[in-house]
Amino acid sequence: MADNRSTQGGGGVFSRDAVVHGCTIVSNTSGSGGGLQTTGSSVIWNTILLFNAGSGTSSNFNADAGATYTGCCLAPLPGTGTGNLYADPLFVNRAGGNFRLARGSPCIDRNVAVGPATRDPDGVLRPQAGDGDGIALYDPGAYEYVLPRVVNDFEYDGKTDLAVCQTATLNWYVQYSRGIPALAGQNWGWNATRPVNNQYPLNRRFGLLP
């Protein structure tokens, strides 16, 4: 919900005893609760609520004691709920209306998976392991960040891992991009005559050698 205007409360969303889940509410304007106006027992979860305009301290949301915010990225931090974050979510291009999360966003993998899997507006299955640790967690906002795959990325961190040769032993290893030393048991290795520590030869497994 972006670029909306309201003369009364809730420029982006008005919620009465409702659940606001997995939304991005930004760049909206209202007299009160520029982004979100709540009343009753509303529950706001896994939502980004920033960069809205309203009167006084309610530029992003109104001060409603009955609302509970959990796992949201918003300002100011509310008095109820847990796991909330006050930080720039690092949108790909906020001025251009691209509210997907850019790499390095503090919103990536913030919240535990609750309930069945869902899909974001791009059709991406939620949650994803956006930080590359293999643990799928929800990202606040409407869009789930997908870690890009690159060539020879064996540790799934979005960076290319390099094949290196120990000239003294003629052993080949994959050097992880995180800088982990190429030690036996940590990296895939190849020896001129046999696999190292039962690891696959690089030329057969990854096509790195002729």
Steps between C-alpha positions, in 0.01 A plus 500: 500500500675813378428856387148520642336800669224535755345803664432293811691220673691231313651629180606147402287265710218532751471196727222420745554177694686361198827325418753686285752239386794520260436850369715791387329826596708796383473849350140558608353822643223568748403741774560225758662162463659587168571137418270303730206587722387228741211467740393212719728198529690504174804275448781621275762241413797479263428841350710800392345829610724794412538823300138605545380853582251600768447745781708500816656170603255294294667531160523121462230371738271632769550435869238232562553303820293211367728428202783248520805525273725197459799448271447831323740760360356835604554830677468584776519165677157422651437430864341161434623188323845345454770462238445840342774688318562869439734522198513589134374186319717582197247478221634438150360834379253675728479810282418283201242293685708182527445390859683168475782456748853563379791281599619587849158610622457461878154359428631184335424187706364685802198293599432135575271309268143494631221301338500358149727629225369787289613687188588865454370720212779368277390142565805429718437235763525633854704467709845483336851460642597844376823528696640172371507309828249240382236603757185640336365805686248766404603847383283790619310662218315385191801351320722210598869540422649221288873446527638512145682192379831550326739263325692272738323624813534188715414664832189684369604850606459660158875529436724299271736253666839451335697189409853526638800271473755427769809490286703306752258205497317559170173473694202705375244650736197726488578817695182629661420867441469555876875447525489162673841340451513219247538225758407136465145440613392858434535530124463272200842368404659317206829316483682399184444132582208472745225699677608672819313384813233332288405830340406516135771589244442853375519399135216248534279669758517864396661510155775732619782294354538336159 
